[in-house]
Amino acid sequence: MPSDQTALGGQRAGRELPAVRHVWRRLCLLAVFAMAMGLLEAICVIYLRRLLPVAGWAAAAHTPSLERLHIEIIREACTLLMLVAVAWLGGINWRSRCACFFYAFGLWDILYYAGLKWLAHWPASWLEWDCLFLIPKPWHGPVLAPVLLSAYFAGACVLIHAWELRGRTAWLSLRLVAGQLAACALWYWSFVKDAEAIRLHGYAQVSYSWTLLVAGLLVSLVAFWWSFRSQQTQPAPSP
């Protein structure tokens, strides 16, 4: 006959299974929302560029005019607020809500560019430059760069949820947060360092710093690995 401890373990596993399914179901629904939102935003941008015509998509890569700048900043701010709201609903605590935001952000951004490629046949190459973001100042870079970072965001946040389900609620340690902030600073600088030159002369005289992007990825991955290793030696909290 099974021992009392085995029976308790089976009961606990029975209670945890629906909770695990519930979390993954919410992530799937969040993915559906983020991907639909990305595709919808791609359609909105196509309409905007037809209503406010420019000499081809490449010309739109420059910082928009003052009038368009105001519209675009409002649109981007609304996009961020929508992602924050759905992440708040999708998470159960501050860690999972933060993870949900970056998960949704990553999928939204990937589907945004995939939607432009599908519906407008732009960019012609994933190395083509674009004005990526305007808050707090214009970001510029090859389309592939934000797509790679978005894939990292989505994948890392799935790992955070998986770790959270194992009861490792202290996984977002100081070293992990510091590593991600340092990586974000490197990525941000890679996108804004040539903003003034691009505003004046376009993309002809600039080159993207893939070194900064790769350095940021290495810093972030090392921070993840370091936190993961340190958590292996700590016991999971009692139920």
C-alpha positions in Angstrom: 0.0 0.0 0.0 1.3 3.5 -0.7 2.6 5.5 2.2 1.0 8.6 3.5 3.8 10.7 2.0 3.2 9.1 -1.4 -0.6 9.7 -1.1 0.0 13.4 -0.2 2.4 13.8 -3.1 -0.3 12.4 -5.5 -2.9 14.7 -4.1 -0.6 17.7 -4.5 0.2 16.7 -8.0 -3.5 16.3 -8.8 -4.1 19.8 -7.5 -1.1 21.3 -9.4 -2.0 19.8 -12.7 -5.1 22.0 -13.4 -3.1 25.1 -12.3 -0.3 24.2 -14.7 -2.8 23.8 -17.5 -4.4 27.0 -16.6 -1.1 29.0 -16.8 -0.2 27.5 -20.2 -3.7 28.1 -21.5 -3.4 31.8 -20.5 -0.1 32.1 -22.3 -1.6 30.6 -25.4 -4.5 33.1 -25.3 -2.0 35.9 -24.6 -0.1 34.8 -27.7 -3.2 34.9 -29.8 -4.0 38.4 -28.6 -0.4 39.7 -29.2 -0.1 38.1 -32.7 -3.5 39.5 -33.8 -2.5 42.9 -32.4 0.8 42.8 -34.3 -1.0 42.0 -37.5 -3.6 44.6 -36.9 -0.9 47.3 -36.3 0.9 46.3 -39.5 -2.4 46.9 -41.4 -2.8 50.3 -39.6 0.7 51.3 -40.6 0.0 50.3 -44.2 -3.1 52.6 -44.2 -1.1 55.4 -42.6 1.6 55.3 -45.2 -1.0 55.4 -48.0 -2.9 58.3 -46.4 0.3 60.1 -45.7 2.3 59.2 -48.8 6.1 59.2 -49.0 8.5 58.4 -51.8 8.5 54.7 -51.1 8.9 52.7 -47.8 12.6 53.6 -47.6 11.8 57.3 -47.3 9.5 56.6 -44.4 12.5 55.2 -42.6 13.6 58.7 -41.8 12.1 60.3 -38.7 8.5 61.3 -39.6 7.5 64.9 -39.9 6.3 66.8 -36.8 2.6 66.1 -37.6 3.2 62.4 -38.2 5.5 62.3 -35.2 2.7 63.3 -32.8 0.4 60.6 -34.3 3.0 57.9 -34.2 4.0 58.7 -30.6 0.3 58.5 -29.5 -0.1 55.2 -31.4 3.0 53.7 -29.8 2.0 54.9 -26.3 -1.4 53.3 -26.8 0.2 50.1 -27.9 2.4 49.9 -24.8 -0.7 50.6 -22.6 -2.6 47.8 -24.2 0.3 45.4 -23.7 0.6 46.4 -20.1 -3.1 45.9 -19.5 -3.3 42.4 -21.1 0.0 41.4 -19.3 -1.6 42.4 -16.0 -4.6 40.2 -16.7 -2.4 37.4 -17.9 -0.1 37.2 -14.8 -0.8 36.3 -11.2 2.0 38.3 -9.5 4.5 41.0 -10.4 7.0 38.5 -11.8 4.6 36.7 -14.1 3.0 40.0 -15.2 6.4 41.4 -16.1 7.1 38.2 -18.0 3.7 38.4 -19.7 4.4 41.9 -20.9 7.7 41.0 -22.6 6.2 37.8 -23.9 3.3 39.7 -25.5 5.7 42.5 -26.7 8.0 40.0 -28.4 5.2 38.2 -30.2 3.5 41.5 -31.2 6.7 42.9 -32.7 7.5 39.7 -34.6 4.0 39.6 -36.1 4.1 43.3 -36.9 7.1 42.9 -39.2 5.8 39.6 -40.5 2.5 41.3 -41.3 4.3 44.1 -43.2 6.3 41.5 -45.1 3.2 39.5 -46.0 0.8 42.3 -46.9 3.1 45.1 -48.2 6.1 43.0 -49.3 8.3 45.2 -47.1 11.0 44.9 -46.0 12.6 43.6 -49.2 15.4 42.3 -46.9 15.4 41.6 -43.2 18.6 43.8 -43.0 16.7 46.8 -44.4 16.6 49.7 -42.0 13.5 51.2 -40.3 12.5 53.7 -37.7 11.7 51.2 -35.0 10.3 53.3 -32.2 9.9 56.9 -31.2 9.8 56.9 -27.4 11.6 58.6 -25.8 13.6 59.4 -29.1 13.7 57.8 -32.5 15.2 54.3 -32.7 16.7 53.1 -35.9 18.2 49.8 -37.1 17.8 46.8 -39.4 14.5 45.0 -39.1 16.2 41.8 -38.1 17.6 43.3 -34.9 14.3 44.0 -33.1 12.9 40.6 -34.4 15.8 38.8 -32.8 15.4 40.6 -29.5 11.6 40.0 -29.6 12.2 36.3 -30.1 14.6 36.4 -27.0 12.0 38.2 -24.9 9.2 35.7 -25.8 11.4 32.7 -25.2 12.9 34.0 -21.9 9.5 34.8 -20.5 8.2 31.3 -21.3 11.2 30.0 -19.2 10.3 32.3 -16.4 6.7 31.0 -16.3 8.0 27.4 -16.4 10.3 28.2 -13.5 7.5 29.9 -11.6 5.4 26.8 -11.9 8.1 24.8 -10.2 7.8 27.0 -7.2 11.0 28.9 -7.7 9.3 32.2 -6.9 12.6 34.0 -6.2 14.0 33.4 -9.6 14.1 37.1 -10.6 17.1 37.8 -8.5 19.1 41.0 -8.3 21.8 39.7 -10.6 19.2 38.6 -13.2 17.5 42.0 -13.2 20.8 43.9 -13.3 21.9 41.7 -16.2 18.8 42.4 -18.2 18.9 46.1 -17.5 22.5 46.2 -18.7 21.6 44.3 -21.8 18.7 46.7 -22.5 21.0 49.7 -22.1 23.3 48.2 -24.8 20.4 47.4 -27.1 19.0 50.9 -26.6 22.3 52.6 -27.5 22.7 50.4 -30.6 19.4 51.8 -31.9 19.7 55.5 -30.9 23.4 56.3 -31.2 23.1 57.4 -34.9 19.7 59.0 -34.6 20.9 62.6 -35.3 23.0 61.5 -38.3 20.1 59.6 -39.7 17.8 62.6 -39.2 20.2 64.8 -41.2 21.5 62.4 -43.9 19.4 59.2 -43.9 20.8 55.7 -43.7 23.5 56.0 -46.3 26.3 56.9 -44.0 25.6 54.7 -40.9 26.0 51.1 -40.0 24.3 49.2 -37.3 26.4 48.0 -34.4 25.7 44.2 -34.3 28.5 44.1 -31.7 26.3 45.9 -29.2 23.3 43.7 -29.9 25.4 40.5 -29.5 27.1 41.9 -26.4 23.7 42.6 -24.9 22.5 39.1 -25.7 25.6 37.6 -24.0 25.1 39.7 -20.9 21.4 38.7 -20.6 22.0 35.0 -21.2 24.9 34.9 -18.7 22.6 36.6 -16.2 19.9 34.0 -16.8 22.4 31.1 -16.6 23.9 32.5 -13.4 20.5 32.9 -11.7 19.4 29.5 -12.8 22.6 27.8 -11.4 22.2 29.6 -8.1 18.6 28.5 -7.8 19.6 24.9 -8.3 21.2 24.9 -4.9 18.2 26.4 -3.1 15.3 24.3 -2.0 11.9 25.0 -3.4 9.5 26.6 -0.9 7.2 24.3 1.0 3.6 24.1 -0.4 
